[in-house]
Amino acid sequence: MTASVDTALRGPEAFSLSRRVIDEMESAGVWPTPLNFELWLHYLGDPEGALGREIRRIVDANEPFSEAVADMLAAEYLPRGRLTEEIRDAGRVLDRELHSVSEAIAKAHRSQTAYGQTLDKASARMDGVEGGEQLQTIVSGLTAATRKIQRENETLEKRLEVSTREVARLREHLEQVRRDALTDALTNLSNRKAFDEQLVAACEAADAEGEALTLAVLDIDHFKRFNDNWGHQTGDQVLRYVASVIGRVAGAPRMAARFGGEEFAMIFPRERADQVRTALEAVRREIASRSLRRRSTNDDLGVVTISAGFAIRRPGETPTLLLERADTALYASKHAGRNRVSSAEDLPRAA
């Protein structure tokens, strides 16, 4: 959670804030599930934040606050907090491992120093040896000291092996957490956070390499009407289907993300406009080629279509301006009758 919300929940205003959350959720017709409660805590704790603005938009538009919507909001706006907790937990384990290894190394160093001193003393004593009995005593002492240092070195080696495996496990776990934090839970495409980061990186790379970069925005046509007619679970089925088609076309170095709601985005590094249009047309045609059926009842859902718009990045253009032009091209497709692909380069400059 944000620091302000977390602080509020640990202070005298915790009860009033919690009651206010429940009241607001009830007023908006939102079920008080644990995830919804967490989201609305953030909303009321920071109403002008990104999550607060998005929830307010959903409420003002009278859009249903479904489980899918909650999952999308959590994946988009809450993962950083969960990732931070995972990193803290892993950091504590790693700190214990490093402390243990440090102690083992320090102990081995002390043993090596003591062993060196034993060798020095044995060398000095052997200079004055006169009989075999004295020599045997010195050799026995050296043998015992050698065995001791060998045992301690073996212990250190095992300790290092265990720590190496633990660190590798932690690295793998954190990598999985990072992937989860950047993935949309419903569609398994990248989420908005991952998209924003990738778009910035792609723009920087395009400037550094002098290469082309194209951004596309895709939207499912009449999705709200579809949801109203068939319900949100069936709507989720449609979202997953559309995402699967987009994902098959978006192999690296391309990148596809669920941009929000029924909207998707694709990044095309180092590709010409005709290549991008061909890819988007392939997505559009495949999605429109099937008549979907409702899984639970086998009802015919009809054909789902998408509209798309794309923009070729201009030298030095910011991610925000590029996204605005791609969005303008998308709305040109909508206004032209939907189920089509439009290029921002073909629109009048005034648009």
Short mmCIF file of the C-alpha atoms (twelve columns), coordinates in Angstrom:
data_MODEL
# 
_entry.id   MODEL 
# 
loop_
_atom_site.group_PDB 
_atom_site.id 
_atom_site.type_symbol 
_atom_site.label_atom_id 
_atom_site.label_alt_id 
_atom_site.label_comp_id 
_atom_site.label_asym_id 
_atom_site.label_seq_id 
_atom_site.Cartn_x 
_atom_site.Cartn_y 
_atom_site.Cartn_z 
_atom_site.pdbx_PDB_model_num 
ATOM 1   C CA . MET A 1   0.000   0.000   0.000   1 
ATOM 2   C CA . THR A 2   1.000   3.605   -0.325  1 
ATOM 3   C CA . ALA A 3   2.629   5.069   2.746   1 
ATOM 4   C CA . SER A 4   -0.356  7.334   3.493   1 
ATOM 5   C CA . VAL A 5   -2.892  4.480   3.400   1 
ATOM 6   C CA . ASP A 6   -0.629  2.175   5.383   1 
ATOM 7   C CA . THR A 7   -0.105  4.886   8.005   1 
ATOM 8   C CA . ALA A 8   -3.832  5.592   8.212   1 
ATOM 9   C CA . LEU A 9   -4.597  1.918   8.844   1 
ATOM 10  C CA . ARG A 10  -2.187  1.887   11.777  1 
ATOM 11  C CA . GLY A 11  -3.590  4.976   13.427  1 
ATOM 12  C CA . PRO A 12  -6.765  6.237   15.118  1 
ATOM 13  C CA . GLU A 13  -8.505  6.939   11.801  1 
ATOM 14  C CA . ALA A 14  -8.286  3.290   10.691  1 
ATOM 15  C CA . PHE A 15  -11.831 2.429   11.771  1 
ATOM 16  C CA . SER A 16  -13.424 5.513   10.232  1 
ATOM 17  C CA . LEU A 17  -11.529 4.968   6.967   1 
ATOM 18  C CA . SER A 18  -12.598 1.307   6.861   1 
ATOM 19  C CA . ARG A 19  -16.233 2.210   7.539   1 
ATOM 20  C CA . ARG A 20  -16.074 4.881   4.833   1 
ATOM 21  C CA . VAL A 21  -14.669 2.324   2.372   1 
ATOM 22  C CA . ILE A 22  -17.529 -0.097  3.096   1 
ATOM 23  C CA . ASP A 23  -20.115 2.704   2.786   1 
ATOM 24  C CA . GLU A 24  -18.670 3.914   -0.517  1 
ATOM 25  C CA . MET A 25  -18.497 0.372   -1.901  1 
ATOM 26  C CA . GLU A 26  -22.088 -0.312  -0.883  1 
ATOM 27  C CA . SER A 27  -23.209 2.960   -2.468  1 
ATOM 28  C CA . ALA A 28  -21.465 1.999   -5.718  1 
ATOM 29  C CA . GLY A 29  -22.801 -1.563  -5.626  1 
ATOM 30  C CA . VAL A 30  -19.341 -3.111  -5.251  1 
ATOM 31  C CA . TRP A 31  -18.995 -6.363  -3.310  1 
ATOM 32  C CA . PRO A 32  -16.608 -6.049  -0.320  1 
ATOM 33  C CA . THR A 33  -14.200 -8.810  -1.371  1 
ATOM 34  C CA . PRO A 34  -10.663 -8.571  0.057   1 
ATOM 35  C CA . LEU A 35  -9.275  -7.393  -3.286  1 
ATOM 36  C CA . ASN A 36  -12.044 -4.834  -3.815  1 
ATOM 37  C CA . PHE A 37  -11.553 -3.569  -0.265  1 
ATOM 38  C CA . GLU A 38  -7.814  -3.107  -0.878  1 
ATOM 39  C CA . LEU A 39  -8.462  -1.281  -4.147  1 
ATOM 40  C CA . TRP A 40  -11.009 1.057   -2.566  1 
ATOM 41  C CA . LEU A 41  -8.697  1.733   0.356   1 
ATOM 42  C CA . HIS A 42  -6.200  3.071   -2.151  1 
ATOM 43  C CA . TYR A 43  -8.924  4.948   -3.986  1 
ATOM 44  C CA . LEU A 44  -10.189 6.778   -0.894  1 
ATOM 45  C CA . GLY A 45  -6.708  7.117   0.597   1 
ATOM 46  C CA . ASP A 46  -5.380  8.769   -2.569  1 
ATOM 47  C CA . PRO A 47  -8.344  9.799   -4.757  1 
ATOM 48  C CA . GLU A 48  -6.147  11.847  -7.105  1 
ATOM 49  C CA . GLY A 49  -3.699  9.009   -7.713  1 
ATOM 50  C CA . ALA A 50  -3.706  6.908   -10.882 1 
ATOM 51  C CA . LEU A 51  -5.799  4.145   -9.300  1 
ATOM 52  C CA . GLY A 52  -8.183  6.655   -7.714  1 
ATOM 53  C CA . ARG A 53  -8.787  8.402   -11.036 1 
ATOM 54  C CA . GLU A 54  -9.431  5.112   -12.833 1 
ATOM 55  C CA . ILE A 55  -11.927 3.875   -10.208 1 
ATOM 56  C CA . ARG A 56  -13.689 7.227   -10.270 1 
ATOM 57  C CA . ARG A 57  -13.922 6.996   -14.068 1 
ATOM 58  C CA . ILE A 58  -15.452 3.500   -13.802 1 
ATOM 59  C CA . VAL A 59  -17.962 4.630   -11.170 1 
ATOM 60  C CA . ASP A 60  -18.914 7.817   -13.037 1 
ATOM 61  C CA . ALA A 61  -19.445 5.812   -16.217 1 
ATOM 62  C CA . ASN A 62  -21.666 3.326   -14.331 1 
ATOM 63  C CA . GLU A 63  -19.458 0.475   -15.538 1 
ATOM 64  C CA . PRO A 64  -19.831 -2.766  -13.519 1 
ATOM 65  C CA . PHE A 65  -17.028 -3.277  -11.001 1 
ATOM 66  C CA . SER A 66  -16.628 -6.961  -11.878 1 
ATOM 67  C CA . GLU A 67  -14.054 -9.457  -10.677 1 
ATOM 68  C CA . ALA A 68  -12.260 -9.095  -14.004 1 
ATOM 69  C CA . VAL A 69  -12.106 -5.316  -13.557 1 
ATOM 70  C CA . ALA A 70  -10.743 -5.750  -10.022 1 
ATOM 71  C CA . ASP A 71  -8.099  -8.197  -11.251 1 
ATOM 72  C CA . MET A 72  -7.080  -5.806  -14.001 1 
ATOM 73  C CA . LEU A 73  -6.800  -2.849  -11.613 1 
ATOM 74  C CA . ALA A 74  -4.809  -4.903  -9.117  1 
ATOM 75  C CA . ALA A 75  -2.436  -6.156  -11.797 1 
ATOM 76  C CA . GLU A 76  -1.966  -2.640  -13.122 1 
ATOM 77  C CA . TYR A 77  -1.772  -0.536  -9.973  1 
ATOM 78  C CA . LEU A 78  -0.993  -2.775  -6.989  1 
ATOM 79  C CA . PRO A 79  1.866   -5.090  -8.073  1 
ATOM 80  C CA . ARG A 80  4.579   -2.685  -7.051  1 
ATOM 81  C CA . GLY A 81  3.554   -2.955  -3.390  1 
ATOM 82  C CA . ARG A 82  3.380   -6.745  -3.547  1 
ATOM 83  C CA . LEU A 83  6.688   -6.845  -5.383  1 
ATOM 84  C CA . THR A 84  8.239   -4.652  -2.707  1 
ATOM 85  C CA . GLU A 85  7.097   -7.060  0.017   1 
ATOM 86  C CA . GLU A 86  8.474   -10.016 -1.943  1 
ATOM 87  C CA . ILE A 87  11.793  -8.220  -2.352  1 
ATOM 88  C CA . ARG A 88  11.885  -7.414  1.361   1 
ATOM 89  C CA . ASP A 89  11.242  -11.050 2.265   1 
ATOM 90  C CA . ALA A 90  13.886  -12.249 -0.170  1 
ATOM 91  C CA . GLY A 91  16.259  -9.594  1.115   1 
ATOM 92  C CA . ARG A 92  15.864  -10.835 4.680   1 
ATOM 93  C CA . VAL A 93  16.604  -14.425 3.622   1 
ATOM 94  C CA . LEU A 94  19.560  -13.280 1.534   1 
ATOM 95  C CA . ASP A 95  20.865  -11.204 4.439   1 
ATOM 96  C CA . ARG A 96  20.772  -14.278 6.697   1 
ATOM 97  C CA . GLU A 97  22.582  -16.340 4.070   1 
ATOM 98  C CA . LEU A 98  25.276  -13.727 3.568   1 
ATOM 99  C CA . HIS A 99  25.715  -13.338 7.323   1 
ATOM 100 C CA . SER A 100 26.086  -17.102 7.703   1 
ATOM 101 C CA . VAL A 101 28.619  -17.275 4.880   1 
ATOM 102 C CA . SER A 102 30.510  -14.297 6.303   1 
ATOM 103 C CA . GLU A 103 30.791  -16.030 9.673   1 
ATOM 104 C CA . ALA A 104 31.953  -19.256 8.028   1 
ATOM 105 C CA . ILE A 105 34.608  -17.398 6.028   1 
ATOM 106 C CA . ALA A 106 35.785  -15.502 9.122   1 
ATOM 107 C CA . LYS A 107 36.053  -18.785 11.014  1 
ATOM 108 C CA . ALA A 108 38.008  -20.357 8.156   1 
ATOM 109 C CA . HIS A 109 40.342  -17.353 8.134   1 
ATOM 110 C CA . ARG A 110 40.975  -17.737 11.868  1 
ATOM 111 C CA . SER A 111 41.649  -21.435 11.377  1 
ATOM 112 C CA . GLN A 112 44.078  -20.747 8.540   1 
ATOM 113 C CA . THR A 113 45.905  -18.199 10.678  1 
ATOM 114 C CA . ALA A 114 46.112  -20.642 13.572  1 
ATOM 115 C CA . TYR A 115 47.303  -23.363 11.209  1 
ATOM 116 C CA . GLY A 116 50.041  -21.063 9.919   1 
ATOM 117 C CA . GLN A 117 51.149  -20.349 13.466  1 
ATOM 118 C CA . THR A 118 51.222  -24.089 14.200  1 
ATOM 119 C CA . LEU A 119 53.468  -24.647 11.174  1 
ATOM 120 C CA . ASP A 120 55.812  -21.835 12.284  1 
ATOM 121 C CA . LYS A 121 56.110  -23.301 15.775  1 
ATOM 122 C CA . ALA A 122 56.684  -26.786 14.384  1 
ATOM 123 C CA . SER A 123 59.401  -25.478 12.111  1 
ATOM 124 C CA . ALA A 124 61.143  -23.765 15.010  1 
ATOM 125 C CA . ARG A 125 60.937  -26.883 17.182  1 
ATOM 126 C CA . MET A 126 62.278  -29.146 14.428  1 
ATOM 127 C CA . ASP A 127 65.459  -27.058 14.250  1 
ATOM 128 C CA . GLY A 128 66.399  -28.286 17.748  1 
ATOM 129 C CA . VAL A 129 65.128  -31.885 17.432  1 
ATOM 130 C CA . GLU A 130 67.612  -34.445 18.763  1 
ATOM 131 C CA . GLY A 131 65.567  -37.672 18.996  1 
ATOM 132 C CA . GLY A 132 62.859  -39.526 17.114  1 
ATOM 133 C CA . GLU A 133 60.376  -39.208 19.952  1 
ATOM 134 C CA . GLN A 134 60.361  -35.410 19.756  1 
ATOM 135 C CA . LEU A 135 59.984  -35.547 15.969  1 
ATOM 136 C CA . GLN A 136 57.036  -37.924 16.265  1 
ATOM 137 C CA . THR A 137 55.323  -35.535 18.662  1 
ATOM 138 C CA . ILE A 138 55.772  -32.624 16.244  1 
ATOM 139 C CA . VAL A 139 54.502  -34.660 13.273  1 
ATOM 140 C CA . SER A 140 51.464  -35.837 15.248  1 
ATOM 141 C CA . GLY A 141 50.619  -32.252 16.109  1 
ATOM 142 C CA . LEU A 142 50.915  -31.193 12.462  1 
ATOM 143 C CA . THR A 143 48.729  -34.116 11.370  1 
ATOM 144 C CA . ALA A 144 46.015  -33.168 13.839  1 
ATOM 145 C CA . ALA A 145 46.156  -29.524 12.808  1 
ATOM 146 C CA . THR A 146 45.966  -30.485 9.119   1 
ATOM 147 C CA . ARG A 147 42.934  -32.697 9.677   1 
ATOM 148 C CA . LYS A 148 41.221  -29.916 11.592  1 
ATOM 149 C CA . ILE A 149 41.760  -27.373 8.824   1 
ATOM 150 C CA . GLN A 150 40.547  -29.906 6.255   1 
ATOM 151 C CA . ARG A 151 37.314  -30.482 8.185   1 
ATOM 152 C CA . GLU A 152 36.703  -26.770 8.520   1 
ATOM 153 C CA . ASN A 153 37.386  -26.225 4.825   1 
ATOM 154 C CA . GLU A 154 34.896  -28.985 3.975   1 
ATOM 155 C CA . THR A 155 32.309  -27.328 6.238   1 
ATOM 156 C CA . LEU A 156 32.877  -23.991 4.516   1 
ATOM 157 C CA . GLU A 157 32.571  -25.612 1.092   1 
ATOM 158 C CA . LYS A 158 29.247  -27.221 2.002   1 
ATOM 159 C CA . ARG A 159 27.998  -23.970 3.493   1 
ATOM 160 C CA . LEU A 160 28.864  -22.146 0.276   1 
ATOM 161 C CA . GLU A 161 27.104  -24.819 -1.820  1 
ATOM 162 C CA . VAL A 162 23.937  -24.484 0.261   1 
ATOM 163 C CA . SER A 163 24.054  -20.691 0.042   1 
ATOM 164 C CA . THR A 164 24.646  -20.782 -3.699  1 
ATOM 165 C CA . ARG A 165 21.547  -22.942 -4.162  1 
ATOM 166 C CA . GLU A 166 19.496  -20.674 -1.894  1 
ATOM 167 C CA . VAL A 167 20.576  -17.528 -3.730  1 
ATOM 168 C CA . ALA A 168 19.738  -19.186 -7.077  1 
ATOM 169 C CA . ARG A 169 16.299  -20.130 -5.695  1 
ATOM 170 C CA . LEU A 170 15.711  -16.566 -4.518  1 
ATOM 171 C CA . ARG A 171 16.781  -15.188 -7.895  1 
ATOM 172 C CA . GLU A 172 14.352  -17.504 -9.683  1 
ATOM 173 C CA . HIS A 173 11.550  -16.608 -7.268  1 
ATOM 174 C CA . LEU A 174 12.089  -12.870 -7.679  1 
ATOM 175 C CA . GLU A 175 12.197  -13.239 -11.449 1 
ATOM 176 C CA . GLN A 176 8.832   -15.010 -11.321 1 
ATOM 177 C CA . VAL A 177 7.430   -12.289 -9.052  1 
ATOM 178 C CA . ARG A 178 8.718   -9.659  -11.472 1 
ATOM 179 C CA . ARG A 179 7.039   -11.431 -14.392 1 
ATOM 180 C CA . ASP A 180 3.780   -11.729 -12.439 1 
ATOM 181 C CA . ALA A 181 3.898   -8.036  -11.534 1 
ATOM 182 C CA . LEU A 182 4.159   -7.128  -15.222 1 
ATOM 183 C CA . THR A 183 1.536   -9.570  -16.529 1 
ATOM 184 C CA . ASP A 184 -2.205  -9.050  -16.892 1 
ATOM 185 C CA . ALA A 185 -3.862  -11.801 -14.858 1 
ATOM 186 C CA . LEU A 186 -6.815  -12.307 -17.202 1 
ATOM 187 C CA . THR A 187 -5.132  -12.375 -20.622 1 
ATOM 188 C CA . ASN A 188 -1.531  -13.307 -19.762 1 
ATOM 189 C CA . LEU A 189 -0.325  -10.440 -21.938 1 
ATOM 190 C CA . SER A 190 1.870   -7.722  -20.485 1 
ATOM 191 C CA . ASN A 191 -0.032  -5.215  -18.345 1 
ATOM 192 C CA . ARG A 192 -0.164  -1.417  -18.559 1 
ATOM 193 C CA . LYS A 193 2.834   -0.950  -16.278 1 
ATOM 194 C CA . ALA A 194 5.000   -3.226  -18.430 1 
ATOM 195 C CA . PHE A 195 3.734   -1.504  -21.576 1 
ATOM 196 C CA . ASP A 196 4.582   1.973   -20.273 1 
ATOM 197 C CA . GLU A 197 8.106   0.870   -19.365 1 
ATOM 198 C CA . GLN A 198 8.639   -0.898  -22.689 1 
ATOM 199 C CA . LEU A 199 7.355   2.032   -24.744 1 
ATOM 200 C CA . VAL A 200 9.767   4.428   -23.056 1 
ATOM 201 C CA . ALA A 201 12.646  1.994   -23.614 1 
ATOM 202 C CA . ALA A 202 11.632  1.451   -27.251 1 
ATOM 203 C CA . CYS A 203 11.550  5.207   -27.922 1 
ATOM 204 C CA . GLU A 204 14.993  5.635   -26.376 1 
ATOM 205 C CA . ALA A 205 16.349  2.732   -28.442 1 
ATOM 206 C CA . ALA A 206 14.806  4.156   -31.628 1 
ATOM 207 C CA . ASP A 207 16.523  7.491   -31.010 1 
ATOM 208 C CA . ALA A 208 19.867  5.843   -30.199 1 
ATOM 209 C CA . GLU A 209 19.800  3.519   -33.222 1 
ATOM 210 C CA . GLY A 210 17.998  5.796   -35.667 1 
ATOM 211 C CA . GLU A 211 15.504  2.993   -36.313 1 
ATOM 212 C CA . ALA A 212 11.783  3.012   -37.009 1 
ATOM 213 C CA . LEU A 213 9.226   2.414   -34.273 1 
ATOM 214 C CA . THR A 214 5.484   1.943   -34.675 1 
ATOM 215 C CA . LEU A 215 2.785   1.811   -32.011 1 
ATOM 216 C CA . ALA A 216 -0.666  0.274   -32.534 1 
ATOM 217 C CA . VAL A 217 -3.783  0.456   -30.368 1 
ATOM 218 C CA . LEU A 218 -6.578  -2.124  -30.769 1 
ATOM 219 C CA . ASP A 219 -10.065 -2.109  -29.286 1 
ATOM 220 C CA . ILE A 220 -12.885 -4.709  -29.263 1 
ATOM 221 C CA . ASP A 221 -15.921 -3.272  -31.053 1 
ATOM 222 C CA . HIS A 222 -19.152 -2.850  -29.050 1 
ATOM 223 C CA . PHE A 223 -17.647 -4.680  -26.070 1 
ATOM 224 C CA . LYS A 224 -19.877 -2.963  -23.486 1 
ATOM 225 C CA . ARG A 225 -23.003 -3.995  -25.376 1 
ATOM 226 C CA . PHE A 226 -21.616 -7.523  -25.571 1 
ATOM 227 C CA . ASN A 227 -21.017 -7.550  -21.792 1 
ATOM 228 C CA . ASP A 228 -24.502 -6.268  -21.107 1 
ATOM 229 C CA . ASN A 229 -26.081 -8.976  -23.259 1 
ATOM 230 C CA . TRP A 230 -24.050 -11.980 -22.148 1 
ATOM 231 C CA . GLY A 231 -22.449 -11.113 -18.796 1 
ATOM 232 C CA . HIS A 232 -18.934 -10.397 -17.684 1 
ATOM 233 C CA . GLN A 233 -17.719 -13.984 -17.465 1 
ATOM 234 C CA . THR A 234 -18.483 -14.403 -21.146 1 
ATOM 235 C CA . GLY A 235 -16.878 -11.017 -21.723 1 
ATOM 236 C CA . ASP A 236 -13.736 -12.340 -20.065 1 
ATOM 237 C CA . GLN A 237 -13.839 -15.315 -22.436 1 
ATOM 238 C CA . VAL A 238 -13.861 -12.891 -25.381 1 
ATOM 239 C CA . LEU A 239 -10.987 -10.881 -23.922 1 
ATOM 240 C CA . ARG A 240 -8.890  -14.017 -23.544 1 
ATOM 241 C CA . TYR A 241 -9.687  -15.084 -27.107 1 
ATOM 242 C CA . VAL A 242 -8.719  -11.715 -28.597 1 
ATOM 243 C CA . ALA A 243 -5.581  -11.613 -26.452 1 
ATOM 244 C CA . SER A 244 -4.544  -15.073 -27.648 1 
ATOM 245 C CA . VAL A 245 -4.732  -13.976 -31.293 1 
ATOM 246 C CA . ILE A 246 -2.796  -10.784 -30.588 1 
ATOM 247 C CA . GLY A 247 -0.219  -12.685 -28.547 1 
ATOM 248 C CA . ARG A 248 0.527   -15.098 -31.411 1 
ATOM 249 C CA . VAL A 249 1.390   -12.177 -33.688 1 
ATOM 250 C CA . ALA A 250 3.413   -10.340 -31.038 1 
ATOM 251 C CA . GLY A 251 6.523   -12.494 -30.857 1 
ATOM 252 C CA . ALA A 252 9.777   -10.715 -29.935 1 
ATOM 253 C CA . PRO A 253 10.938  -8.108  -30.678 1 
ATOM 254 C CA . ARG A 254 7.283   -7.072  -30.887 1 
ATOM 255 C CA . MET A 255 5.418   -6.564  -27.655 1 
ATOM 256 C CA . ALA A 256 1.682   -6.767  -26.875 1 
ATOM 257 C CA . ALA A 257 -0.123  -5.594  -23.751 1 
ATOM 258 C CA . ARG A 258 -3.594  -5.244  -22.356 1 
ATOM 259 C CA . PHE A 259 -3.791  -1.481  -22.257 1 
ATOM 260 C CA . GLY A 260 -6.964  -1.291  -20.188 1 
ATOM 261 C CA . GLY A 261 -10.472 -2.748  -20.295 1 
ATOM 262 C CA . GLU A 262 -11.074 -4.079  -23.808 1 
ATOM 263 C CA . GLU A 263 -8.170  -2.109  -25.289 1 
ATOM 264 C CA . PHE A 264 -4.800  -3.557  -26.307 1 
ATOM 265 C CA . ALA A 265 -1.521  -2.089  -27.547 1 
ATOM 266 C CA . MET A 266 1.326   -3.414  -29.666 1 
ATOM 267 C CA . ILE A 267 4.870   -2.092  -30.116 1 
ATOM 268 C CA . PHE A 268 6.640   -2.782  -33.425 1 
ATOM 269 C CA . PRO A 269 10.382  -1.958  -33.278 1 
ATOM 270 C CA . ARG A 270 12.292  -1.577  -36.573 1 
ATOM 271 C CA . GLU A 271 9.294   -2.391  -38.815 1 
ATOM 272 C CA . ARG A 272 7.929   -0.566  -41.845 1 
ATOM 273 C CA . ALA A 273 4.363   0.694   -42.024 1 
ATOM 274 C CA . ASP A 274 3.363   -1.982  -44.526 1 
ATOM 275 C CA . GLN A 275 4.660   -4.727  -42.214 1 
ATOM 276 C CA . VAL A 276 2.693   -3.318  -39.289 1 
ATOM 277 C CA . ARG A 277 -0.478  -2.986  -41.331 1 
ATOM 278 C CA . THR A 278 -0.119  -6.570  -42.574 1 
ATOM 279 C CA . ALA A 279 0.254   -7.855  -38.991 1 
ATOM 280 C CA . LEU A 280 -2.726  -5.865  -37.742 1 
ATOM 281 C CA . GLU A 281 -4.890  -6.946  -40.671 1 
ATOM 282 C CA . ALA A 282 -3.987  -10.564 -39.921 1 
ATOM 283 C CA . VAL A 283 -5.136  -10.101 -36.316 1 
ATOM 284 C CA . ARG A 284 -8.339  -8.357  -37.419 1 
ATOM 285 C CA . ARG A 285 -9.231  -11.015 -39.985 1 
ATOM 286 C CA . GLU A 286 -8.553  -13.966 -37.690 1 
ATOM 287 C CA . ILE A 287 -10.653 -12.528 -34.852 1 
ATOM 288 C CA . ALA A 288 -13.541 -11.786 -37.222 1 
ATOM 289 C CA . SER A 289 -13.333 -15.193 -38.895 1 
ATOM 290 C CA . ARG A 290 -14.860 -17.121 -36.005 1 
ATOM 291 C CA . SER A 291 -18.344 -17.273 -34.592 1 
ATOM 292 C CA . LEU A 292 -17.833 -17.668 -30.857 1 
ATOM 293 C CA . ARG A 293 -19.893 -19.803 -28.529 1 
ATOM 294 C CA . ARG A 294 -20.598 -19.352 -24.845 1 
ATOM 295 C CA . ARG A 295 -18.818 -22.073 -22.924 1 
ATOM 296 C CA . SER A 296 -21.434 -22.568 -20.224 1 
ATOM 297 C CA . THR A 297 -24.479 -22.847 -22.518 1 
ATOM 298 C CA . ASN A 298 -23.023 -23.263 -26.029 1 
ATOM 299 C CA . ASP A 299 -25.079 -20.240 -27.146 1 
ATOM 300 C CA . ASP A 300 -23.929 -18.645 -30.378 1 
ATOM 301 C CA . LEU A 301 -22.279 -15.341 -29.477 1 
ATOM 302 C CA . GLY A 302 -21.810 -14.227 -33.038 1 
ATOM 303 C CA . VAL A 303 -18.714 -12.614 -34.509 1 
ATOM 304 C CA . VAL A 304 -16.406 -10.369 -32.501 1 
ATOM 305 C CA . THR A 305 -14.516 -7.652  -34.363 1 
ATOM 306 C CA . ILE A 306 -11.778 -5.224  -33.477 1 
ATOM 307 C CA . SER A 307 -10.732 -1.796  -34.663 1 
ATOM 308 C CA . ALA A 308 -7.081  -0.726  -34.747 1 
ATOM 309 C CA . GLY A 309 -4.998  2.343   -35.331 1 
ATOM 310 C CA . PHE A 310 -1.252  2.780   -35.612 1 
ATOM 311 C CA . ALA A 311 1.268   5.598   -35.737 1 
ATOM 312 C CA . ILE A 312 4.862   5.668   -36.973 1 
ATOM 313 C CA . ARG A 313 7.044   7.472   -34.474 1 
ATOM 314 C CA . ARG A 314 8.534   10.759  -35.554 1 
ATOM 315 C CA . PRO A 315 12.161  11.535  -34.584 1 
ATOM 316 C CA . GLY A 316 12.279  12.657  -30.970 1 
ATOM 317 C CA . GLU A 317 8.545   12.143  -30.436 1 
ATOM 318 C CA . THR A 318 7.584   11.433  -26.818 1 
ATOM 319 C CA . PRO A 319 5.763   8.223   -25.855 1 
ATOM 320 C CA . THR A 320 2.718   10.300  -24.859 1 
ATOM 321 C CA . LEU A 321 2.429   12.049  -28.232 1 
ATOM 322 C CA . LEU A 322 2.990   8.783   -30.108 1 
ATOM 323 C CA . LEU A 323 0.239   7.129   -28.084 1 
ATOM 324 C CA . GLU A 324 -2.111  10.046  -28.730 1 
ATOM 325 C CA . ARG A 325 -1.612  9.754   -32.492 1 
ATOM 326 C CA . ALA A 326 -2.135  5.971   -32.447 1 
ATOM 327 C CA . ASP A 327 -5.293  6.534   -30.382 1 
ATOM 328 C CA . THR A 328 -6.516  9.104   -32.913 1 
ATOM 329 C CA . ALA A 329 -6.032  6.527   -35.664 1 
ATOM 330 C CA . LEU A 330 -8.012  3.992   -33.625 1 
ATOM 331 C CA . TYR A 331 -10.935 6.387   -33.316 1 
ATOM 332 C CA . ALA A 332 -10.740 7.050   -37.041 1 
ATOM 333 C CA . SER A 333 -11.337 3.312   -37.516 1 
ATOM 334 C CA . LYS A 334 -14.285 3.473   -35.106 1 
ATOM 335 C CA . HIS A 335 -15.835 6.452   -36.863 1 
ATOM 336 C CA . ALA A 336 -15.351 4.833   -40.287 1 
ATOM 337 C CA . GLY A 337 -17.506 1.864   -39.336 1 
ATOM 338 C CA . ARG A 338 -15.253 -0.317  -37.119 1 
ATOM 339 C CA . ASN A 339 -13.607 -3.629  -37.979 1 
ATOM 340 C CA . ARG A 340 -10.770 -1.896  -39.814 1 
ATOM 341 C CA . VAL A 341 -7.158  -0.675  -39.439 1 
ATOM 342 C CA . SER A 342 -6.209  2.997   -39.844 1 
ATOM 343 C CA . SER A 343 -2.859  4.753   -39.962 1 
ATOM 344 C CA . ALA A 344 -2.237  8.085   -38.278 1 
ATOM 345 C CA . GLU A 345 -0.080  9.012   -41.268 1 
ATOM 346 C CA . ASP A 346 -3.146  8.885   -43.531 1 
ATOM 347 C CA . LEU A 347 -5.187  11.264  -41.371 1 
ATOM 348 C CA . PRO A 348 -5.353  15.025  -41.881 1 
ATOM 349 C CA . ARG A 349 -2.748  16.821  -39.759 1 
ATOM 350 C CA . ALA A 350 -5.561  18.643  -37.924 1 
ATOM 351 C CA . ALA A 351 -6.782  15.314  -36.523 1 
# 
